[in-house]
Amino acid sequence: MAKYLVRVVLHNANWETYDKFHETMRLNGFVRQVVGGDGKIFNLPDAEYIAIKNEYIDNVRDKVIKFAAMYVQKYDVLVSEVLGMSWYLN
């Protein structure tokens, strides 16, 4: 299993479109929160997701592209495999 950090930009999308996109991502195993070592939950920055998948990175990217294309014509998708994470969210 691999952990992926995903960033998506839906060009010319409004908040309603992003809300629908977030729900599609959630239903497919992409979450918008991380849990700290102390159990505290942190929200990721807008349009960032974490997923643990038993898939290659290109397959994850292609799925996210498919989801983005359901809502807008122009989008950007970045998928990174994550070995570890450290964050500060204020």
PyMOL Python script that loads the backbone (N, CA, C, O; Angstrom):
from pymol import cmd

cmd.read_pdbstr("""\
ATOM      1  N   MET A   1       0.852  -1.179   0.000  1.00  0.00           N
ATOM      2  CA  MET A   1       0.000   0.000   0.000  1.00  0.00           C
ATOM      3  C   MET A   1       0.901   1.246   0.000  1.00  0.00           C
ATOM      4  O   MET A   1       1.940   1.283   0.658  1.00  0.00           O
ATOM      5  N   ALA A   2       0.480   2.232  -0.737  1.00  0.00           N
ATOM      6  CA  ALA A   2       1.227   3.484  -0.830  1.00  0.00           C
ATOM      7  C   ALA A   2       0.329   4.631  -0.382  1.00  0.00           C
ATOM      8  O   ALA A   2      -0.890   4.597  -0.551  1.00  0.00           O
ATOM      9  N   LYS A   3       0.964   5.641   0.189  1.00  0.00           N
ATOM     10  CA  LYS A   3       0.242   6.845   0.598  1.00  0.00           C
ATOM     11  C   LYS A   3       0.515   7.923  -0.441  1.00  0.00           C
ATOM     12  O   LYS A   3       1.661   8.172  -0.816  1.00  0.00           O
ATOM     13  N   TYR A   4      -0.562   8.558  -0.898  1.00  0.00           N
ATOM     14  CA  TYR A   4      -0.444   9.591  -1.918  1.00  0.00           C
ATOM     15  C   TYR A   4      -1.000  10.912  -1.420  1.00  0.00           C
ATOM     16  O   TYR A   4      -2.026  10.959  -0.740  1.00  0.00           O
ATOM     17  N   LEU A   5      -0.306  11.981  -1.772  1.00  0.00           N
ATOM     18  CA  LEU A   5      -0.783  13.340  -1.559  1.00  0.00           C
ATOM     19  C   LEU A   5      -1.190  13.871  -2.925  1.00  0.00           C
ATOM     20  O   LEU A   5      -0.405  13.837  -3.873  1.00  0.00           O
ATOM     21  N   VAL A   6      -2.419  14.361  -3.020  1.00  0.00           N
ATOM     22  CA  VAL A   6      -2.980  14.793  -4.301  1.00  0.00           C
ATOM     23  C   VAL A   6      -3.394  16.257  -4.206  1.00  0.00           C
ATOM     24  O   VAL A   6      -4.023  16.673  -3.233  1.00  0.00           O
ATOM     25  N   ARG A   7      -3.041  17.018  -5.209  1.00  0.00           N
ATOM     26  CA  ARG A   7      -3.438  18.424  -5.314  1.00  0.00           C
ATOM     27  C   ARG A   7      -4.199  18.577  -6.622  1.00  0.00           C
ATOM     28  O   ARG A   7      -3.739  18.132  -7.674  1.00  0.00           O
ATOM     29  N   VAL A   8      -5.364  19.209  -6.551  1.00  0.00           N
ATOM     30  CA  VAL A   8      -6.204  19.378  -7.737  1.00  0.00           C
ATOM     31  C   VAL A   8      -6.654  20.834  -7.828  1.00  0.00           C
ATOM     32  O   VAL A   8      -7.089  21.423  -6.838  1.00  0.00           O
ATOM     33  N   VAL A   9      -6.547  21.400  -9.010  1.00  0.00           N
ATOM     34  CA  VAL A   9      -7.095  22.726  -9.289  1.00  0.00           C
ATOM     35  C   VAL A   9      -8.148  22.557 -10.383  1.00  0.00           C
ATOM     36  O   VAL A   9      -7.854  22.079 -11.479  1.00  0.00           O
ATOM     37  N   LEU A  10      -9.357  22.951 -10.068  1.00  0.00           N
ATOM     38  CA  LEU A  10     -10.441  22.948 -11.056  1.00  0.00           C
ATOM     39  C   LEU A  10     -10.581  24.385 -11.557  1.00  0.00           C
ATOM     40  O   LEU A  10     -11.080  25.252 -10.839  1.00  0.00           O
ATOM     41  N   HIS A  11     -10.146  24.632 -12.773  1.00  0.00           N
ATOM     42  CA  HIS A  11     -10.174  26.003 -13.308  1.00  0.00           C
ATOM     43  C   HIS A  11     -11.604  26.463 -13.541  1.00  0.00           C
ATOM     44  O   HIS A  11     -12.437  25.712 -14.047  1.00  0.00           O
ATOM     45  N   ASN A  12     -11.873  27.693 -13.170  1.00  0.00           N
ATOM     46  CA  ASN A  12     -13.181  28.332 -13.338  1.00  0.00           C
ATOM     47  C   ASN A  12     -14.307  27.621 -12.585  1.00  0.00           C
ATOM     48  O   ASN A  12     -15.471  27.717 -12.972  1.00  0.00           O
ATOM     49  N   ALA A  13     -13.963  26.913 -11.519  1.00  0.00           N
ATOM     50  CA  ALA A  13     -14.979  26.223 -10.722  1.00  0.00           C
ATOM     51  C   ALA A  13     -15.438  27.117  -9.575  1.00  0.00           C
ATOM     52  O   ALA A  13     -14.655  27.887  -9.017  1.00  0.00           O
ATOM     53  N   ASN A  14     -16.715  27.002  -9.236  1.00  0.00           N
ATOM     54  CA  ASN A  14     -17.231  27.721  -8.070  1.00  0.00           C
ATOM     55  C   ASN A  14     -17.227  26.774  -6.865  1.00  0.00           C
ATOM     56  O   ASN A  14     -16.857  25.606  -6.982  1.00  0.00           O
ATOM     57  N   TRP A  15     -17.640  27.293  -5.714  1.00  0.00           N
ATOM     58  CA  TRP A  15     -17.609  26.486  -4.488  1.00  0.00           C
ATOM     59  C   TRP A  15     -18.526  25.275  -4.587  1.00  0.00           C
ATOM     60  O   TRP A  15     -18.199  24.205  -4.074  1.00  0.00           O
ATOM     61  N   GLU A  16     -19.664  25.434  -5.238  1.00  0.00           N
ATOM     62  CA  GLU A  16     -20.593  24.310  -5.380  1.00  0.00           C
ATOM     63  C   GLU A  16     -19.955  23.165  -6.174  1.00  0.00           C
ATOM     64  O   GLU A  16     -20.115  21.993  -5.835  1.00  0.00           O
ATOM     65  N   THR A  17     -19.237  23.527  -7.228  1.00  0.00           N
ATOM     66  CA  THR A  17     -18.557  22.513  -8.032  1.00  0.00           C
ATOM     67  C   THR A  17     -17.487  21.816  -7.202  1.00  0.00           C
ATOM     68  O   THR A  17     -17.355  20.593  -7.243  1.00  0.00           O
ATOM     69  N   TYR A  18     -16.724  22.607  -6.447  1.00  0.00           N
ATOM     70  CA  TYR A  18     -15.694  22.004  -5.591  1.00  0.00           C
ATOM     71  C   TYR A  18     -16.321  21.094  -4.543  1.00  0.00           C
ATOM     72  O   TYR A  18     -15.777  20.030  -4.247  1.00  0.00           O
ATOM     73  N   ASP A  19     -17.459  21.495  -3.976  1.00  0.00           N
ATOM     74  CA  ASP A  19     -18.132  20.641  -2.988  1.00  0.00           C
ATOM     75  C   ASP A  19     -18.506  19.293  -3.599  1.00  0.00           C
ATOM     76  O   ASP A  19     -18.324  18.256  -2.961  1.00  0.00           O
ATOM     77  N   LYS A  20     -19.018  19.296  -4.807  1.00  0.00           N
ATOM     78  CA  LYS A  20     -19.372  18.050  -5.489  1.00  0.00           C
ATOM     79  C   LYS A  20     -18.121  17.218  -5.779  1.00  0.00           C
ATOM     80  O   LYS A  20     -18.119  15.996  -5.630  1.00  0.00           O
ATOM     81  N   PHE A  21     -17.073  17.903  -6.193  1.00  0.00           N
ATOM     82  CA  PHE A  21     -15.815  17.204  -6.472  1.00  0.00           C
ATOM     83  C   PHE A  21     -15.252  16.582  -5.188  1.00  0.00           C
ATOM     84  O   PHE A  21     -14.811  15.433  -5.191  1.00  0.00           O
ATOM     85  N   HIS A  22     -15.270  17.350  -4.091  1.00  0.00           N
ATOM     86  CA  HIS A  22     -14.787  16.814  -2.810  1.00  0.00           C
ATOM     87  C   HIS A  22     -15.547  15.543  -2.434  1.00  0.00           C
ATOM     88  O   HIS A  22     -14.949  14.579  -1.956  1.00  0.00           O
ATOM     89  N   GLU A  23     -16.852  15.539  -2.646  1.00  0.00           N
ATOM     90  CA  GLU A  23     -17.662  14.365  -2.310  1.00  0.00           C
ATOM     91  C   GLU A  23     -17.279  13.176  -3.190  1.00  0.00           C
ATOM     92  O   GLU A  23     -17.187  12.050  -2.700  1.00  0.00           O
ATOM     93  N   THR A  24     -17.057  13.410  -4.469  1.00  0.00           N
ATOM     94  CA  THR A  24     -16.619  12.336  -5.364  1.00  0.00           C
ATOM     95  C   THR A  24     -15.283  11.769  -4.892  1.00  0.00           C
ATOM     96  O   THR A  24     -15.095  10.553  -4.852  1.00  0.00           O
ATOM     97  N   MET A  25     -14.369  12.649  -4.541  1.00  0.00           N
ATOM     98  CA  MET A  25     -13.069  12.196  -4.050  1.00  0.00           C
ATOM     99  C   MET A  25     -13.230  11.393  -2.759  1.00  0.00           C
ATOM    100  O   MET A  25     -12.615  10.338  -2.605  1.00  0.00           O
ATOM    101  N   ARG A  26     -14.045  11.883  -1.843  1.00  0.00           N
ATOM    102  CA  ARG A  26     -14.257  11.192  -0.568  1.00  0.00           C
ATOM    103  C   ARG A  26     -14.816   9.789  -0.786  1.00  0.00           C
ATOM    104  O   ARG A  26     -14.364   8.825  -0.170  1.00  0.00           O
ATOM    105  N   LEU A  27     -15.788   9.692  -1.656  1.00  0.00           N
ATOM    106  CA  LEU A  27     -16.403   8.395  -1.938  1.00  0.00           C
ATOM    107  C   LEU A  27     -15.425   7.410  -2.568  1.00  0.00           C
ATOM    108  O   LEU A  27     -15.670   6.204  -2.576  1.00  0.00           O
ATOM    109  N   ASN A  28     -14.323   7.922  -3.092  1.00  0.00           N
ATOM    110  CA  ASN A  28     -13.311   7.083  -3.719  1.00  0.00           C
ATOM    111  C   ASN A  28     -12.032   6.974  -2.889  1.00  0.00           C
ATOM    112  O   ASN A  28     -10.976   6.603  -3.401  1.00  0.00           O
ATOM    113  N   GLY A  29     -12.143   7.304  -1.595  1.00  0.00           N
ATOM    114  CA  GLY A  29     -11.042   7.059  -0.668  1.00  0.00           C
ATOM    115  C   GLY A  29     -10.021   8.162  -0.506  1.00  0.00           C
ATOM    116  O   GLY A  29      -8.949   7.930   0.053  1.00  0.00           O
ATOM    117  N   PHE A  30     -10.329   9.365  -0.983  1.00  0.00           N
ATOM    118  CA  PHE A  30      -9.422  10.503  -0.844  1.00  0.00           C
ATOM    119  C   PHE A  30      -9.954  11.404   0.264  1.00  0.00           C
ATOM    120  O   PHE A  30     -11.068  11.919   0.170  1.00  0.00           O
ATOM    121  N   VAL A  31      -9.157  11.594   1.312  1.00  0.00           N
ATOM    122  CA  VAL A  31      -9.601  12.383   2.459  1.00  0.00           C
ATOM    123  C   VAL A  31      -8.898  13.733   2.486  1.00  0.00           C
ATOM    124  O   VAL A  31      -7.845  13.918   1.876  1.00  0.00           O
ATOM    125  N   ARG A  32      -9.502  14.669   3.205  1.00  0.00           N
ATOM    126  CA  ARG A  32      -8.972  16.036   3.255  1.00  0.00           C
ATOM    127  C   ARG A  32      -8.451  16.386   4.640  1.00  0.00           C
ATOM    128  O   ARG A  32      -8.340  17.560   4.995  1.00  0.00           O
ATOM    129  N   GLN A  33      -8.131  15.355   5.420  1.00  0.00           N
ATOM    130  CA  GLN A  33      -7.629  15.567   6.771  1.00  0.00           C
ATOM    131  C   GLN A  33      -6.469  14.621   7.046  1.00  0.00           C
ATOM    132  O   GLN A  33      -6.357  13.556   6.439  1.00  0.00           O
ATOM    133  N   VAL A  34      -5.608  15.030   7.971  1.00  0.00           N
ATOM    134  CA  VAL A  34      -4.539  14.171   8.474  1.00  0.00           C
ATOM    135  C   VAL A  34      -4.666  14.106   9.986  1.00  0.00           C
ATOM    136  O   VAL A  34      -5.177  15.029  10.619  1.00  0.00           O
ATOM    137  N   VAL A  35      -4.197  13.010  10.553  1.00  0.00           N
ATOM    138  CA  VAL A  35      -4.252  12.820  11.994  1.00  0.00           C
ATOM    139  C   VAL A  35      -2.842  12.877  12.536  1.00  0.00           C
ATOM    140  O   VAL A  35      -1.961  12.141  12.090  1.00  0.00           O
ATOM    141  N   GLY A  36      -2.634  13.756  13.501  1.00  0.00           N
ATOM    142  CA  GLY A  36      -1.328  13.901  14.124  1.00  0.00           C
ATOM    143  C   GLY A  36      -1.028  12.752  15.066  1.00  0.00           C
ATOM    144  O   GLY A  36      -1.911  11.958  15.392  1.00  0.00           O
ATOM    145  N   GLY A  37       0.224  12.664  15.506  1.00  0.00           N
ATOM    146  CA  GLY A  37       0.651  11.626  16.431  1.00  0.00           C
ATOM    147  C   GLY A  37      -0.106  11.660  17.748  1.00  0.00           C
ATOM    148  O   GLY A  37      -0.198  10.650  18.446  1.00  0.00           O
ATOM    149  N   ASP A  38      -0.649  12.829  18.087  1.00  0.00           N
ATOM    150  CA  ASP A  38      -1.419  12.977  19.321  1.00  0.00           C
ATOM    151  C   ASP A  38      -2.907  12.702  19.108  1.00  0.00           C
ATOM    152  O   ASP A  38      -3.711  12.863  20.026  1.00  0.00           O
ATOM    153  N   GLY A  39      -3.273  12.279  17.875  1.00  0.00           N
ATOM    154  CA  GLY A  39      -4.664  11.983  17.567  1.00  0.00           C
ATOM    155  C   GLY A  39      -5.464  13.184  17.110  1.00  0.00           C
ATOM    156  O   GLY A  39      -6.628  13.040  16.736  1.00  0.00           O
ATOM    157  N   LYS A  40      -4.869  14.367  17.131  1.00  0.00           N
ATOM    158  CA  LYS A  40      -5.561  15.572  16.697  1.00  0.00           C
ATOM    159  C   LYS A  40      -5.727  15.558  15.180  1.00  0.00           C
ATOM    160  O   LYS A  40      -4.814  15.175  14.449  1.00  0.00           O
ATOM    161  N   ILE A  41      -6.901  15.978  14.718  1.00  0.00           N
ATOM    162  CA  ILE A  41      -7.213  15.991  13.289  1.00  0.00           C
ATOM    163  C   ILE A  41      -6.950  17.380  12.723  1.00  0.00           C
ATOM    164  O   ILE A  41      -7.353  18.392  13.298  1.00  0.00           O
ATOM    165  N   PHE A  42      -6.268  17.405  11.590  1.00  0.00           N
ATOM    166  CA  PHE A  42      -5.957  18.652  10.907  1.00  0.00           C
ATOM    167  C   PHE A  42      -6.547  18.617   9.505  1.00  0.00           C
ATOM    168  O   PHE A  42      -6.445  17.608   8.807  1.00  0.00           O
ATOM    169  N   ASN A  43      -7.165  19.719   9.096  1.00  0.00           N
ATOM    170  CA  ASN A  43      -7.666  19.847   7.730  1.00  0.00           C
ATOM    171  C   ASN A  43      -6.517  20.228   6.813  1.00  0.00           C
ATOM    172  O   ASN A  43      -5.699  21.084   7.152  1.00  0.00           O
ATOM    173  N   LEU A  44      -6.456  19.593   5.655  1.00  0.00           N
ATOM    174  CA  LEU A  44      -5.444  19.933   4.661  1.00  0.00           C
ATOM    175  C   LEU A  44      -5.830  21.245   3.970  1.00  0.00           C
ATOM    176  O   LEU A  44      -6.992  21.649   4.014  1.00  0.00           O
ATOM    177  N   PRO A  45      -4.870  21.905   3.338  1.00  0.00           N
ATOM    178  CA  PRO A  45      -5.205  23.101   2.552  1.00  0.00           C
ATOM    179  C   PRO A  45      -6.233  22.762   1.468  1.00  0.00           C
ATOM    180  O   PRO A  45      -6.399  21.599   1.098  1.00  0.00           O
ATOM    181  N   ASP A  46      -6.908  23.776   0.975  1.00  0.00           N
ATOM    182  CA  ASP A  46      -7.938  23.579  -0.048  1.00  0.00           C
ATOM    183  C   ASP A  46      -7.419  22.740  -1.205  1.00  0.00           C
ATOM    184  O   ASP A  46      -6.299  22.926  -1.680  1.00  0.00           O
ATOM    185  N   ALA A  47      -8.265  21.806  -1.648  1.00  0.00           N
ATOM    186  CA  ALA A  47      -8.031  20.980  -2.836  1.00  0.00           C
ATOM    187  C   ALA A  47      -6.833  20.044  -2.703  1.00  0.00           C
ATOM    188  O   ALA A  47      -6.241  19.648  -3.707  1.00  0.00           O
ATOM    189  N   GLU A  48      -6.469  19.688  -1.463  1.00  0.00           N
ATOM    190  CA  GLU A  48      -5.445  18.670  -1.248  1.00  0.00           C
ATOM    191  C   GLU A  48      -6.080  17.480  -0.555  1.00  0.00           C
ATOM    192  O   GLU A  48      -6.976  17.621   0.277  1.00  0.00           O
ATOM    193  N   TYR A  49      -5.594  16.315  -0.917  1.00  0.00           N
ATOM    194  CA  TYR A  49      -6.175  15.063  -0.435  1.00  0.00           C
ATOM    195  C   TYR A  49      -5.066  14.077  -0.097  1.00  0.00           C
ATOM    196  O   TYR A  49      -3.954  14.164  -0.618  1.00  0.00           O
ATOM    197  N   ILE A  50      -5.391  13.143   0.782  1.00  0.00           N
ATOM    198  CA  ILE A  50      -4.521  12.014   1.098  1.00  0.00           C
ATOM    199  C   ILE A  50      -5.295  10.742   0.765  1.00  0.00           C
ATOM    200  O   ILE A  50      -6.499  10.656   1.007  1.00  0.00           O
ATOM    201  N   ALA A  51      -4.598   9.763   0.212  1.00  0.00           N
ATOM    202  CA  ALA A  51      -5.217   8.466  -0.055  1.00  0.00           C
ATOM    203  C   ALA A  51      -4.183   7.370   0.146  1.00  0.00           C
ATOM    204  O   ALA A  51      -3.012   7.530  -0.200  1.00  0.00           O
ATOM    205  N   ILE A  52      -4.623   6.273   0.700  1.00  0.00           N
ATOM    206  CA  ILE A  52      -3.787   5.081   0.801  1.00  0.00           C
ATOM    207  C   ILE A  52      -4.377   4.070  -0.172  1.00  0.00           C
ATOM    208  O   ILE A  52      -5.515   3.627  -0.022  1.00  0.00           O
ATOM    209  N   LYS A  53      -3.586   3.721  -1.159  1.00  0.00           N
ATOM    210  CA  LYS A  53      -4.076   2.888  -2.261  1.00  0.00           C
ATOM    211  C   LYS A  53      -3.083   1.775  -2.573  1.00  0.00           C
ATOM    212  O   LYS A  53      -1.875   1.928  -2.395  1.00  0.00           O
ATOM    213  N   ASN A  54      -3.608   0.676  -3.033  1.00  0.00           N
ATOM    214  CA  ASN A  54      -2.800  -0.424  -3.523  1.00  0.00           C
ATOM    215  C   ASN A  54      -2.743  -0.322  -5.048  1.00  0.00           C
ATOM    216  O   ASN A  54      -3.097  -1.259  -5.764  1.00  0.00           O
ATOM    217  N   GLU A  55      -2.289   0.835  -5.523  1.00  0.00           N
ATOM    218  CA  GLU A  55      -2.244   1.134  -6.954  1.00  0.00           C
ATOM    219  C   GLU A  55      -0.980   1.915  -7.264  1.00  0.00           C
ATOM    220  O   GLU A  55      -0.397   2.554  -6.388  1.00  0.00           O
ATOM    221  N   TYR A  56      -0.566   1.855  -8.510  1.00  0.00           N
ATOM    222  CA  TYR A  56       0.568   2.658  -8.953  1.00  0.00           C
ATOM    223  C   TYR A  56       0.155   4.126  -9.063  1.00  0.00           C
ATOM    224  O   TYR A  56      -1.018   4.442  -9.259  1.00  0.00           O
ATOM    225  N   ILE A  57       1.118   4.993  -8.934  1.00  0.00           N
ATOM    226  CA  ILE A  57       0.874   6.431  -8.920  1.00  0.00           C
ATOM    227  C   ILE A  57       0.158   6.907 -10.188  1.00  0.00           C
ATOM    228  O   ILE A  57      -0.720   7.767 -10.112  1.00  0.00           O
ATOM    229  N   ASP A  58       0.522   6.362 -11.346  1.00  0.00           N
ATOM    230  CA  ASP A  58      -0.131   6.782 -12.594  1.00  0.00           C
ATOM    231  C   ASP A  58      -1.609   6.391 -12.621  1.00  0.00           C
ATOM    232  O   ASP A  58      -2.433   7.115 -13.180  1.00  0.00           O
ATOM    233  N   ASN A  59      -1.941   5.258 -12.025  1.00  0.00           N
ATOM    234  CA  ASN A  59      -3.347   4.846 -11.957  1.00  0.00           C
ATOM    235  C   ASN A  59      -4.144   5.788 -11.064  1.00  0.00           C
ATOM    236  O   ASN A  59      -5.281   6.142 -11.375  1.00  0.00           O
ATOM    237  N   VAL A  60      -3.525   6.195  -9.937  1.00  0.00           N
ATOM    238  CA  VAL A  60      -4.186   7.142  -9.037  1.00  0.00           C
ATOM    239  C   VAL A  60      -4.400   8.459  -9.772  1.00  0.00           C
ATOM    240  O   VAL A  60      -5.490   9.029  -9.728  1.00  0.00           O
ATOM    241  N   ARG A  61      -3.366   8.938 -10.443  1.00  0.00           N
ATOM    242  CA  ARG A  61      -3.485  10.181 -11.222  1.00  0.00           C
ATOM    243  C   ARG A  61      -4.606  10.095 -12.247  1.00  0.00           C
ATOM    244  O   ARG A  61      -5.408  11.020 -12.374  1.00  0.00           O
ATOM    245  N   ASP A  62      -4.664   8.989 -12.975  1.00  0.00           N
ATOM    246  CA  ASP A  62      -5.680   8.844 -14.022  1.00  0.00           C
ATOM    247  C   ASP A  62      -7.091   8.835 -13.442  1.00  0.00           C
ATOM    248  O   ASP A  62      -8.013   9.366 -14.062  1.00  0.00           O
ATOM    249  N   LYS A  63      -7.274   8.245 -12.269  1.00  0.00           N
ATOM    250  CA  LYS A  63      -8.589   8.266 -11.621  1.00  0.00           C
ATOM    251  C   LYS A  63      -8.978   9.683 -11.227  1.00  0.00           C
ATOM    252  O   LYS A  63     -10.119  10.098 -11.429  1.00  0.00           O
ATOM    253  N   VAL A  64      -8.033  10.421 -10.666  1.00  0.00           N
ATOM    254  CA  VAL A  64      -8.324  11.796 -10.253  1.00  0.00           C
ATOM    255  C   VAL A  64      -8.631  12.653 -11.477  1.00  0.00           C
ATOM    256  O   VAL A  64      -9.521  13.501 -11.426  1.00  0.00           O
ATOM    257  N   ILE A  65      -7.917  12.448 -12.561  1.00  0.00           N
ATOM    258  CA  ILE A  65      -8.208  13.169 -13.811  1.00  0.00           C
ATOM    259  C   ILE A  65      -9.640  12.878 -14.254  1.00  0.00           C
ATOM    260  O   ILE A  65     -10.372  13.788 -14.642  1.00  0.00           O
ATOM    261  N   LYS A  66     -10.031  11.623 -14.195  1.00  0.00           N
ATOM    262  CA  LYS A  66     -11.397  11.243 -14.573  1.00  0.00           C
ATOM    263  C   LYS A  66     -12.426  11.964 -13.708  1.00  0.00           C
ATOM    264  O   LYS A  66     -13.435  12.451 -14.218  1.00  0.00           O
ATOM    265  N   PHE A  67     -12.175  12.035 -12.406  1.00  0.00           N
ATOM    266  CA  PHE A  67     -13.104  12.719 -11.498  1.00  0.00           C
ATOM    267  C   PHE A  67     -13.160  14.214 -11.813  1.00  0.00           C
ATOM    268  O   PHE A  67     -14.245  14.794 -11.856  1.00  0.00           O
ATOM    269  N   ALA A  68     -12.011  14.838 -12.033  1.00  0.00           N
ATOM    270  CA  ALA A  68     -11.971  16.274 -12.339  1.00  0.00           C
ATOM    271  C   ALA A  68     -12.732  16.567 -13.634  1.00  0.00           C
ATOM    272  O   ALA A  68     -13.462  17.554 -13.722  1.00  0.00           O
ATOM    273  N   ALA A  69     -12.557  15.709 -14.628  1.00  0.00           N
ATOM    274  CA  ALA A  69     -13.201  15.914 -15.931  1.00  0.00           C
ATOM    275  C   ALA A  69     -14.722  15.816 -15.844  1.00  0.00           C
ATOM    276  O   ALA A  69     -15.424  16.278 -16.743  1.00  0.00           O
ATOM    277  N   MET A  70     -15.231  15.222 -14.777  1.00  0.00           N
ATOM    278  CA  MET A  70     -16.681  15.153 -14.581  1.00  0.00           C
ATOM    279  C   MET A  70     -17.269  16.534 -14.285  1.00  0.00           C
ATOM    280  O   MET A  70     -18.467  16.749 -14.469  1.00  0.00           O
ATOM    281  N   TYR A  71     -16.430  17.471 -13.827  1.00  0.00           N
ATOM    282  CA  TYR A  71     -16.933  18.753 -13.331  1.00  0.00           C
ATOM    283  C   TYR A  71     -16.481  19.972 -14.129  1.00  0.00           C
ATOM    284  O   TYR A  71     -17.214  20.956 -14.219  1.00  0.00           O
ATOM    285  N   VAL A  72     -15.302  19.919 -14.699  1.00  0.00           N
ATOM    286  CA  VAL A  72     -14.783  21.068 -15.467  1.00  0.00           C
ATOM    287  C   VAL A  72     -13.997  20.558 -16.669  1.00  0.00           C
ATOM    288  O   VAL A  72     -13.621  19.388 -16.735  1.00  0.00           O
ATOM    289  N   GLN A  73     -13.758  21.452 -17.609  1.00  0.00           N
ATOM    290  CA  GLN A  73     -12.986  21.086 -18.798  1.00  0.00           C
ATOM    291  C   GLN A  73     -11.488  21.246 -18.588  1.00  0.00           C
ATOM    292  O   GLN A  73     -10.691  20.523 -19.184  1.00  0.00           O
ATOM    293  N   LYS A  74     -11.105  22.206 -17.729  1.00  0.00           N
ATOM    294  CA  LYS A  74      -9.679  22.477 -17.512  1.00  0.00           C
ATOM    295  C   LYS A  74      -9.356  22.255 -16.043  1.00  0.00           C
ATOM    296  O   LYS A  74     -10.040  22.774 -15.161  1.00  0.00           O
ATOM    297  N   TYR A  75      -8.319  21.488 -15.792  1.00  0.00           N
ATOM    298  CA  TYR A  75      -7.935  21.135 -14.421  1.00  0.00           C
ATOM    299  C   TYR A  75      -6.449  20.787 -14.394  1.00  0.00           C
ATOM    300  O   TYR A  75      -5.855  20.455 -15.420  1.00  0.00           O
ATOM    301  N   ASP A  76      -5.874  20.867 -13.226  1.00  0.00           N
ATOM    302  CA  ASP A  76      -4.495  20.456 -12.990  1.00  0.00           C
ATOM    303  C   ASP A  76      -4.507  19.429 -11.873  1.00  0.00           C
ATOM    304  O   ASP A  76      -5.228  19.583 -10.887  1.00  0.00           O
ATOM    305  N   VAL A  77      -3.708  18.384 -12.026  1.00  0.00           N
ATOM    306  CA  VAL A  77      -3.643  17.313 -11.032  1.00  0.00           C
ATOM    307  C   VAL A  77      -2.173  16.998 -10.757  1.00  0.00           C
ATOM    308  O   VAL A  77      -1.385  16.800 -11.682  1.00  0.00           O
ATOM    309  N   LEU A  78      -1.823  16.956  -9.488  1.00  0.00           N
ATOM    310  CA  LEU A  78      -0.483  16.565  -9.061  1.00  0.00           C
ATOM    311  C   LEU A  78      -0.642  15.454  -8.032  1.00  0.00           C
ATOM    312  O   LEU A  78      -1.355  15.619  -7.042  1.00  0.00           O
ATOM    313  N   VAL A  79       0.018  14.325  -8.262  1.00  0.00           N
ATOM    314  CA  VAL A  79      -0.021  13.206  -7.328  1.00  0.00           C
ATOM    315  C   VAL A  79       1.411  12.897  -6.918  1.00  0.00           C
ATOM    316  O   VAL A  79       2.280  12.703  -7.768  1.00  0.00           O
ATOM    317  N   SER A  80       1.653  12.853  -5.610  1.00  0.00           N
ATOM    318  CA  SER A  80       2.973  12.531  -5.075  1.00  0.00           C
ATOM    319  C   SER A  80       2.859  11.345  -4.137  1.00  0.00           C
ATOM    320  O   SER A  80       1.940  11.281  -3.321  1.00  0.00           O
ATOM    321  N   GLU A  81       3.790  10.403  -4.249  1.00  0.00           N
ATOM    322  CA  GLU A  81       3.842   9.319  -3.285  1.00  0.00           C
ATOM    323  C   GLU A  81       4.580   9.823  -2.054  1.00  0.00           C
ATOM    324  O   GLU A  81       5.638  10.444  -2.160  1.00  0.00           O
ATOM    325  N   VAL A  82       4.017   9.551  -0.894  1.00  0.00           N
ATOM    326  CA  VAL A  82       4.532  10.111   0.352  1.00  0.00           C
ATOM    327  C   VAL A  82       5.104   9.000   1.223  1.00  0.00           C
ATOM    328  O   VAL A  82       4.422   8.017   1.514  1.00  0.00           O
ATOM    329  N   LEU A  83       6.351   9.156   1.635  1.00  0.00           N
ATOM    330  CA  LEU A  83       6.969   8.206   2.551  1.00  0.00           C
ATOM    331  C   LEU A  83       6.792   8.659   3.996  1.00  0.00           C
ATOM    332  O   LEU A  83       6.708   7.834   4.905  1.00  0.00           O
ATOM    333  N   GLY A  84       6.737   9.943   4.199  1.00  0.00           N
ATOM    334  CA  GLY A  84       6.531  10.509   5.519  1.00  0.00           C
ATOM    335  C   GLY A  84       5.951  11.901   5.369  1.00  0.00           C
ATOM    336  O   GLY A  84       6.026  12.512   4.303  1.00  0.00           O
ATOM    337  N   MET A  85       5.372  12.394   6.455  1.00  0.00           N
ATOM    338  CA  MET A  85       4.778  13.732   6.398  1.00  0.00           C
ATOM    339  C   MET A  85       5.093  14.481   7.683  1.00  0.00           C
ATOM    340  O   MET A  85       5.138  13.901   8.768  1.00  0.00           O
ATOM    341  N   SER A  86       5.306  15.755   7.538  1.00  0.00           N
ATOM    342  CA  SER A  86       5.430  16.645   8.681  1.00  0.00           C
ATOM    343  C   SER A  86       4.708  17.919   8.294  1.00  0.00           C
ATOM    344  O   SER A  86       4.850  18.384   7.164  1.00  0.00           O
ATOM    345  N   TRP A  87       3.942  18.490   9.198  1.00  0.00           N
ATOM    346  CA  TRP A  87       3.158  19.658   8.819  1.00  0.00           C
ATOM    347  C   TRP A  87       2.989  20.623   9.981  1.00  0.00           C
ATOM    348  O   TRP A  87       3.162  20.290  11.154  1.00  0.00           O
ATOM    349  N   TYR A  88       2.646  21.820   9.588  1.00  0.00           N
ATOM    350  CA  TYR A  88       2.252  22.856  10.526  1.00  0.00           C
ATOM    351  C   TYR A  88       1.080  23.563   9.875  1.00  0.00           C
ATOM    352  O   TYR A  88       1.234  24.193   8.829  1.00  0.00           O
ATOM    353  N   LEU A  89      -0.077  23.465  10.479  1.00  0.00           N
ATOM    354  CA  LEU A  89      -1.275  24.115   9.964  1.00  0.00           C
ATOM    355  C   LEU A  89      -1.761  25.063  11.058  1.00  0.00           C
ATOM    356  O   LEU A  89      -2.121  24.623  12.150  1.00  0.00           O
ATOM    357  N   ASN A  90      -1.771  26.332  10.771  1.00  0.00           N
ATOM    358  CA  ASN A  90      -2.083  27.328  11.768  1.00  0.00           C
ATOM    359  C   ASN A  90      -3.452  27.925  11.518  1.00  0.00           C
ATOM    360  O   ASN A  90      -3.894  28.795  12.268  1.00  0.00           O
TER     361      ASN A  90
END
""", "prot")
cmd.dss("prot")
cmd.show_as("cartoon", "prot")
cmd.util.cbc("prot")
cmd.orient("prot")
